[in-house]
Amino acid sequence: MSRFGSDGEDIIGKWSEDKLDLLAKYLQSYSWIMNREKEKWLKGYYYIDAFAGSVRPRAKGEDDEQRYIEGSPLRALRTEPKFGGYWFIDVSSKRIERIQRLKEDFPDCNIEVYQGNCNEILGDQLIPKFNSSSKRAFIFLDPYGLSIDWETIKKLANTKKCDIFVNFSIMGVTRILPKDKKPNPEHIELLNRIMGNTDWIEEVYKPQSSIQLNLFYDQNEETSSLKRGPINAEWLANLYTEQLRAIFEYVSQPVLIKNSTNSVLYALCLASHNKTAVKITNQIFKRYEKLK
Ligand SMILES: C[S@@+](CC[C@H](N)C(=O)[O-])C[C@H]1O[C@@H](n2cnc3c(N)ncnc32)[C@H](O)[C@@H]1O
């Protein structure tokens, strides 16, 4: 089955619906708490969707069933109380057209739409708005693969005003780690850009000695090559959350999002400067794990 429907919408599995339900649950608590703070010191709070997507993705079905799901922008727009603003980013012009239409569907919501690479838009236009203000933002980072730069995460952390809900692509990382040799320099650079650190690669690859027959000289020659065993998804997720812990005060336990064959695709987690935010997320994640 294709990843996209005939209108270019995403076709998503049950696991992506789970992710959206977890997002909606957290948004509700976040908005309720922040709204109370507005009566005291808070000037406003905003929802930023850095990978806004196709708005109404289609559920992957066994037959020709057509069921549409509310994507992350709709989950945010339906959250009560309302956010002070909704800033949606996507790189694709087709998706931007769909996102623009939300302004007609939600005339009471303050929606701004940005087309382009979210690392640039966040860094150049949106993050600076929070540097010296009594405003807060919740940022959903939900890429297909390895598209969120660690530098962007650091800039968000440095504001001390942004909570991030990250869907970290475990599959995206394991896919570029060959089994029988170290990743090539471009992939190491990509991992460094995404994770901010690649020291862990040394731990993953172990030398494996093997005796090879050198026919030319008719003698045995010892060669050593680097190999890796299976990557434990939980270990990789914890590696990423440890990195987050160095720049955010509080980070939730990651929840592993698995597909129908039980392979881990993503690790979802919240990073914040607020203890309660992480406590609430851990409770939501625990309930989800229990129900699975
Ligand atoms: C997984 S989908 C998002 C799904 C959406 N969050 C939802 O739950 O309904 C990823 C989206 O990111 C967009 N995208 C890919 N790379 C991007 C980038 N560097 N900056 C902004 N958007 C990007 C794609 O066009 C796609 O719509």
The ligand as an SDF file (V2000), in Angstrom:
LIG
                    3D

 27 29  0  0  0  0  0  0  0  0999 V2000
    4.6270   12.7440    9.6140 C   0  0  0  0  0  0  0  0  0  0  0  0
    4.0150   14.0580    8.6510 S   0  0  0  0  0  0  0  0  0  0  0  0
    3.2230   15.0470    9.8770 C   0  0  0  0  0  0  0  0  0  0  0  0
    1.9420   14.4960   10.3580 C   0  0  0  0  0  0  0  0  0  0  0  0
    1.1690   15.4230   11.2750 C   0  0  0  0  0  0  0  0  0  0  0  0
    1.9690   15.9040   12.3840 N   0  0  0  0  0  0  0  0  0  0  0  0
   -0.0450   14.7020   11.8340 C   0  0  0  0  0  0  0  0  0  0  0  0
    0.0980   14.0510   12.8590 O   0  0  0  0  0  0  0  0  0  0  0  0
   -1.1170   14.8180   11.2560 O   0  0  0  0  0  0  0  0  0  0  0  0
    5.4530   14.9740    8.2760 C   0  0  0  0  0  0  0  0  0  0  0  0
    5.1750   16.2790    7.5110 C   0  0  0  0  0  0  0  0  0  0  0  0
    6.3850   17.0540    7.5590 O   0  0  0  0  0  0  0  0  0  0  0  0
    6.5730   17.7190    6.3220 C   0  0  0  0  0  0  0  0  0  0  0  0
    8.0290   17.9990    6.2820 N   0  0  0  0  0  0  0  0  0  0  0  0
    9.0460   17.1830    5.9140 C   0  0  0  0  0  0  0  0  0  0  0  0
   10.2330   17.7790    6.1250 N   0  0  0  0  0  0  0  0  0  0  0  0
    9.9730   19.0070    6.6540 C   0  0  0  0  0  0  0  0  0  0  0  0
   10.7740   20.0830    7.1120 C   0  0  0  0  0  0  0  0  0  0  0  0
   12.1110   20.0130    7.0750 N   0  0  0  0  0  0  0  0  0  0  0  0
   10.1680   21.1870    7.6070 N   0  0  0  0  0  0  0  0  0  0  0  0
    8.8170   21.2580    7.6610 C   0  0  0  0  0  0  0  0  0  0  0  0
    7.9990   20.2640    7.2270 N   0  0  0  0  0  0  0  0  0  0  0  0
    8.5630   19.1520    6.7410 C   0  0  0  0  0  0  0  0  0  0  0  0
    6.0140   16.7800    5.2850 C   0  0  0  0  0  0  0  0  0  0  0  0
    5.5980   17.4910    4.1390 O   0  0  0  0  0  0  0  0  0  0  0  0
    4.8460   16.1370    6.0520 C   0  0  0  0  0  0  0  0  0  0  0  0
    3.6500   16.8260    5.7770 O   0  0  0  0  0  0  0  0  0  0  0  0
  1  2  1  0
  2  3  1  0
  2 10  1  0
  3  4  1  0
  4  5  1  0
  5  6  1  0
  5  7  1  0
  7  8  2  0
  7  9  1  0
 10 11  1  0
 11 12  1  0
 11 26  1  0
 12 13  1  0
 13 14  1  0
 13 24  1  0
 14 15  1  0
 14 23  1  0
 15 16  2  0
 16 17  1  0
 17 18  1  0
 17 23  2  0
 18 19  1  0
 18 20  2  0
 20 21  1  0
 21 22  2  0
 22 23  1  0
 24 25  1  0
 24 26  1  0
 26 27  1  0
M  CHG  2   2   1   9  -1
M  END
$$$$
